[in-house]
Each structure stands twice: as C-alpha cells, then as structure tokens.
Amino acid sequence: MKNPLLVPELREMIAAGDFKALLGFCEATHPAMAADLIFALSPSEARMELRHAEPRLRAEIFSHLDEDLQARMVQALGRDDTARSIADMPPDERADLFKRIPPKTQCRVAWRAAL
C-alpha cells in the first residue's frame, strides 16, 4: 500500500457518513491510489467508497483493483452498483471480469447493465 496513513482518514469519513467528503476524496485521489486503499478496507467500507464516486471514476477505480478483489467486490457491491461500475469499464477488462464471476451473477449483472 502506497499511503497507509490515508486509510484511517478514509474510514472516519465512511463511519461518519460524510459522503460529500468521500466524493471529494475520490475525485482528488488518482484511481490507482484509490484502488490501492480499497484493498485495506473491509468489503462494506470499500462498497461505500465506490458508491460515492461518480460512475466514470468508479469504473476507473474498479479497473485498477486486482482481479481477485474485483471478483469479490462484485459480490459486495450488489447487482445495481456492480452494473454501474462495470458499464464504463473498457470492454476487454469487462470481459475478463465476467470470466471470473459465477454464471448466476453474470446473468444478473449483465441484465441490469443493459437497462
């Protein structure tokens, strides 16, 4: 992790429900760094960080997560948030992600992303 000092600050924003600060954090932080920080968070904390980023930025952050974490986040985010996150991913990255998630989840997410 590049900057472990940011994790407690990020956790405080999440715990306080300071969604405006989370949005500002996501916008001010490079997507690769935001992805690196997500790795140190619990799935529910990571979900909160991703949910409060703009859709395009969320997709960019998501694309910087390692492949195993992407697959785990699909389960943690739920169908709607996952569909929104992957809709803006580059097609090749989206296809790679779909290969790693269970077929049942593939159908639900693909159906939702098409809406």
ABEGO torsion letter per residue (X at the ends): XABAAAAAAAAAAAAAGBAAAAAAAAAABBAAAAAAAAAABBAAAAAAAAAABBAAAAAAAAAABBAAAAAAAAAAAEAAAAAAAAAABBAAAAAAAAAABBAAAAAAAAAAAAX
